Amino acid sequence: MAITAAMVKELREMTGAGMMDCKKALNETNGDMDAAVEYLRKNGQAKAEKKAGRIAAEGLCRVIVKEDNKTAAVVEVNSETDFVAKNEEFQKFVESVAKQAVDSSAADMDAFMAETWNADSAKTVKEALVDRIAVIGENLSIRRFEKVTAENGCVVSYTHGGGRIGVIVEADTDVVNDAVKEALVNVAMQVAALSPKYVSQDEVSEEYKNHEKEILLEQAKNDPKNAGKPEGIIEKMITGRLNKELKEVCLLDQAYVKDGDLTVGKYVAQVAKENNAAITVKRFVRFETGEGLEKKNEDFAAEVAAQMNQ
């Protein structure tokens, strides 16, 4: 029986197995769809289907920087358990995903997942992921990636906690030497530690400021200590509190963690002067594993017992 692309597609959607595995299964079973599903189950390729509903909120972030220090990419790949995140097979896969991302031209996750897998041109990235799910035995997810290219300077990276946090910092600089790169890595460490929202106050929208002002105003009104105070005094209080908040969320205004007498902006300016350079921090990307995801909290003994009773 002739095996059509539509049949391969249908079997992929039913099982979550890779395209080539589905094609082989259909050839082995002469196009019998039910027999092909059974074939894939027996060979472990249909495991991904049962695992797709499980929460994958552990995992790793990995950053790759090209040798020219102009291009970098950070990825987050999730697993169900921290145990698997420490597995060498999983870590190798995350490394491969990061290498894929740094060479990718994809603008979004759908395009990325549809790309030809660099490590095996017979597969897409999505098919490579499904294969790893079958081998490792947990639901895995390539959650996100971001690629950064410096036009007039360099990029640096920093990874914290064995891959729990991955950071890229891009800077415009007319001098790229070891001292400048070390300083930018220190800035990346700052981003990892204090998680700013913006590079500078120039990036903060009026909408954000007005929203924060409304919250601060309500807080002031509800504080008994402010009862009877003139509106002008309260307005000054709110302005002061907003300025303080902005210094906490804007990277260049934050107190530099290695020297509290300096802001990050002043530290960068100091390094620039020492190296006769013009340095501008343009952007940063910070990924933290599992941020925003609901984590499964199950009793391990109960989970083992449930598996024993299957």
C-alpha positions as CSV (number, residue, x, y, z in Angstrom):
1,M,0.0,0.0,0.0
2,A,1.3,3.5,-0.9
3,I,2.0,5.6,2.2
4,T,0.9,9.2,1.8
5,A,2.0,12.3,3.5
6,A,-1.6,12.7,4.9
7,M,-1.3,9.3,6.5
8,V,2.0,10.2,8.1
9,K,0.6,13.5,9.4
10,E,-2.5,11.7,10.9
11,L,-0.3,9.2,12.7
12,R,2.0,12.0,14.0
13,E,-1.0,13.8,15.4
14,M,-2.3,10.6,17.0
15,T,0.9,9.6,18.7
16,G,3.3,12.6,18.9
17,A,6.0,10.5,17.3
18,G,8.5,11.8,14.8
19,M,7.8,11.9,11.1
20,M,10.3,9.3,10.0
21,D,9.2,7.0,12.8
22,C,5.6,7.3,11.7
23,K,6.5,6.7,8.0
24,K,8.5,3.6,9.1
25,A,5.6,2.3,11.2
26,L,3.1,2.7,8.4
27,N,5.5,0.9,6.0
28,E,6.0,-1.9,8.5
29,T,2.2,-2.4,8.9
30,N,1.2,-1.9,5.3
31,G,-0.7,1.3,6.1
32,D,-2.8,-0.1,8.9
33,M,-3.3,2.9,11.2
34,D,-4.2,1.0,14.3
35,A,-1.4,-1.5,13.8
36,A,1.0,1.5,13.2
37,V,0.0,3.0,16.5
38,E,0.6,-0.3,18.3
39,Y,4.0,-0.6,16.5
40,L,5.0,2.9,17.8
41,R,3.9,2.1,21.3
42,K,5.8,-1.2,21.3
43,N,8.9,0.7,20.1
44,G,8.6,3.5,22.6
45,Q,8.0,6.2,20.1
46,A,4.4,7.0,21.2
47,K,5.3,7.7,24.8
48,A,5.1,11.4,24.3
49,E,1.3,11.3,23.9
50,K,0.7,10.2,27.4
51,K,3.2,12.7,28.9
52,A,1.9,15.8,27.0
53,G,-0.5,16.8,29.8
54,R,2.1,16.8,32.5
55,I,3.4,20.0,33.9
56,A,7.0,20.7,32.8
57,A,8.2,23.5,35.1
58,E,11.8,22.4,36.0
59,G,14.6,22.4,33.5
60,L,17.5,24.5,32.4
61,C,18.3,27.8,30.7
62,R,21.3,27.7,28.4
63,V,23.1,30.6,26.7
64,I,25.4,30.3,23.6
65,V,27.6,33.2,22.4
66,K,29.3,33.0,19.0
67,E,33.1,33.4,18.8
68,D,32.8,36.9,17.4
69,N,31.0,38.1,20.5
70,K,28.3,39.6,18.2
71,T,25.5,37.1,18.5
72,A,24.0,35.2,21.4
73,A,20.9,33.2,22.1
74,V,19.3,32.0,25.3
75,V,16.8,29.1,25.6
76,E,14.7,27.6,28.3
77,V,13.9,23.9,28.1
78,N,11.6,22.4,30.7
79,S,11.3,19.0,32.3
80,E,8.9,17.7,34.9
81,T,11.5,17.1,37.6
82,D,14.7,18.5,38.8
83,F,16.2,15.0,38.7
84,V,15.9,14.9,34.9
85,A,17.2,18.5,34.6
86,K,20.4,17.1,36.1
87,N,20.5,14.2,33.6
88,E,23.4,14.3,31.1
89,E,21.1,13.3,28.2
90,F,18.8,16.2,29.0
91,Q,21.6,18.7,29.3
92,K,23.1,17.6,26.0
93,F,19.7,18.2,24.4
94,V,19.4,21.7,25.9
95,E,22.9,22.5,24.6
96,S,21.8,21.4,21.1
97,V,18.6,23.5,21.4
98,A,20.7,26.6,22.3
99,K,23.1,25.9,19.3
100,Q,20.0,25.7,17.1
101,A,18.7,29.0,18.4
102,V,21.9,31.0,17.9
103,D,21.9,30.0,14.2
104,S,18.1,30.3,13.8
105,S,16.3,32.8,11.6
106,A,12.9,32.0,13.2
107,A,10.8,34.9,14.6
108,D,8.6,32.9,16.9
109,M,8.3,29.5,18.5
110,D,6.1,28.0,15.8
111,A,8.7,28.8,13.2
112,F,11.5,27.6,15.4
113,M,9.9,24.2,16.1
114,A,9.3,23.7,12.4
115,E,13.0,24.3,11.5
116,T,15.2,21.5,10.3
117,W,17.0,20.1,13.3
118,N,20.8,21.0,13.0
119,A,21.8,17.8,14.7
120,D,19.8,15.6,12.3
121,S,18.5,17.0,9.1
122,A,15.9,14.3,8.7
123,K,13.9,15.8,11.6
124,T,12.4,19.1,12.6
125,V,13.1,20.6,16.0
126,K,9.6,19.5,17.2
127,E,10.4,15.9,16.1
128,A,13.7,16.0,17.9
129,L,11.9,17.1,21.0
130,V,9.4,14.2,20.7
131,D,12.2,11.8,20.4
132,R,13.9,13.1,23.5
133,I,10.6,12.7,25.4
134,A,10.4,9.1,24.4
135,V,14.1,8.5,25.4
136,I,14.1,10.4,28.7
137,G,10.6,9.4,29.8
138,E,9.2,12.7,31.0
139,N,7.3,15.5,29.3
140,L,9.7,18.1,28.0
141,S,9.1,21.5,26.6
142,I,11.2,24.0,24.6
143,R,9.4,26.9,26.2
144,R,11.1,30.0,24.7
145,F,14.2,31.4,23.0
146,E,15.7,34.8,22.2
147,K,18.5,35.7,19.9
148,V,20.5,38.9,20.3
149,T,22.8,40.4,17.7
150,A,25.0,43.4,18.5
151,E,25.4,45.8,15.6
152,N,28.0,48.2,17.1
153,G,29.6,46.4,20.0
154,C,29.3,43.0,21.7
155,V,27.2,40.6,23.6
156,V,28.1,38.8,26.8
157,S,26.4,36.1,28.9
158,Y,26.1,34.9,32.4
159,T,24.5,31.7,33.7
160,H,23.5,31.4,37.4
161,G,22.7,28.4,39.5
162,G,23.8,25.7,37.0
163,G,21.4,27.0,34.5
164,R,18.5,28.2,36.6
165,I,19.0,31.7,35.2
166,G,20.4,32.7,31.9
167,V,21.3,36.3,30.9
168,I,22.5,38.1,27.8
169,V,23.7,41.7,27.8
170,E,24.2,43.7,24.6
171,A,26.3,46.9,24.6
172,D,27.4,49.4,22.0
173,T,31.1,50.0,22.5
174,D,34.0,51.1,20.4
175,V,36.4,49.1,22.5
176,V,36.0,45.4,23.0
177,N,38.8,44.1,25.3
178,D,38.9,41.8,28.3
179,A,38.3,44.6,30.8
180,V,35.2,45.8,28.9
181,K,33.8,42.3,28.5
182,E,34.5,41.6,32.2
183,A,32.6,44.7,33.2
184,L,29.6,43.7,31.0
185,V,29.6,40.2,32.6
186,N,29.4,42.0,35.9
187,V,26.4,43.9,34.6
188,A,24.9,40.5,33.5
189,M,25.4,39.2,37.0
190,Q,23.5,42.3,38.3
191,V,20.6,41.5,36.0
192,A,20.6,37.9,37.2
193,A,20.6,39.0,40.9
194,L,18.2,41.9,40.9
195,S,16.0,41.2,37.9
196,P,15.4,44.8,36.6
197,K,12.6,45.5,34.1
198,Y,14.3,48.2,32.1
199,V,17.7,49.3,31.1
200,S,17.0,53.0,31.9
201,Q,14.2,55.3,32.8
202,D,14.0,56.3,29.1
203,E,12.4,53.0,28.4
204,V,9.6,53.4,31.0
205,S,6.3,54.3,29.5
206,E,4.0,57.0,30.8
207,E,1.3,54.4,31.1
208,Y,3.5,52.4,33.6
209,K,4.3,55.5,35.6
210,N,0.7,56.6,35.8
211,H,-0.4,53.1,36.8
212,E,2.2,53.0,39.6
213,K,1.1,56.5,40.7
214,E,-2.5,55.4,41.1
215,I,-1.4,52.5,43.3
216,L,0.8,54.7,45.4
217,L,-2.0,57.3,45.7
218,E,-4.4,54.7,47.0
219,Q,-1.8,53.4,49.5
220,A,-1.3,57.0,50.7
221,K,-5.0,57.6,51.1
222,N,-5.4,54.4,53.1
223,D,-2.5,55.1,55.4
224,P,-3.8,56.7,58.7
225,K,-0.5,58.6,59.1
226,N,-1.5,60.7,56.1
227,A,-4.8,61.8,57.4
228,G,-5.2,65.6,57.1
229,K,-2.1,66.1,55.1
230,P,-2.3,68.7,52.3
231,E,-2.6,67.3,48.7
232,G,0.7,68.9,47.8
233,I,2.6,67.0,50.5
234,I,1.0,63.7,49.5
235,E,1.9,64.5,45.8
236,K,5.5,65.0,46.8
237,M,5.5,61.8,48.8
238,I,4.1,59.8,45.8
239,T,6.7,61.4,43.5
240,G,9.5,60.4,45.8
241,R,8.2,56.8,46.2
242,L,7.8,56.5,42.4
243,N,11.4,57.7,41.8
244,K,12.6,55.2,44.4
245,E,10.7,52.4,42.6
246,L,12.1,53.4,39.2
247,K,15.6,53.2,40.6
248,E,14.9,49.6,41.7
249,V,13.4,48.5,38.3
250,C,15.9,50.3,36.0
251,L,19.2,48.6,35.6
252,L,21.5,51.7,35.3
253,D,19.9,53.3,38.4
254,Q,20.3,50.3,40.6
255,A,22.9,50.2,43.3
256,Y,25.8,48.2,41.9
257,V,25.9,44.9,43.8
258,K,29.7,44.8,44.0
259,D,30.1,48.4,45.2
260,G,27.1,50.0,46.9
261,D,28.6,53.5,46.5
262,L,28.1,53.3,42.7
263,T,25.0,52.8,40.5
264,V,25.4,50.4,37.6
265,G,25.4,53.4,35.3
266,K,28.3,55.0,37.1
267,Y,30.2,51.7,37.2
268,V,29.8,51.4,33.4
269,A,30.9,55.0,33.0
270,Q,34.0,54.4,35.2
271,V,35.0,51.4,33.2
272,A,34.5,53.3,29.9
273,K,36.8,56.1,31.2
274,E,39.5,53.6,32.3
275,N,39.5,52.0,28.8
276,N,39.1,55.2,26.8
277,A,35.8,53.8,25.5
278,A,32.3,54.8,24.8
279,I,30.0,52.1,26.3
280,T,26.2,52.1,26.2
281,V,24.2,49.2,27.6
282,K,21.5,48.7,25.0
283,R,19.4,45.8,26.2
284,F,19.4,42.6,28.3
285,V,17.5,39.4,28.3
286,R,16.9,37.4,31.4
287,F,15.3,33.9,31.5
288,E,14.6,32.1,34.8
289,T,13.6,28.5,34.7
290,G,9.9,28.0,35.4
291,E,9.1,31.6,36.0
292,G,5.3,32.1,35.6
293,L,4.7,28.3,35.4
294,E,2.6,26.4,37.8
295,K,4.7,23.7,39.5
296,K,3.3,20.3,40.3
297,N,3.5,19.5,44.0
298,E,2.8,15.9,44.5
299,D,3.7,13.5,47.3
300,F,6.6,11.4,45.9
301,A,5.6,8.3,47.8
302,A,2.0,8.5,46.6
303,E,3.3,8.9,43.0
304,V,5.4,5.8,43.3
305,A,2.5,3.9,44.8
306,A,0.2,5.0,41.9
307,Q,2.7,3.8,39.4
308,M,3.1,0.4,41.1
309,N,-0.7,0.0,40.9
310,Q,-0.9,0.6,37.2
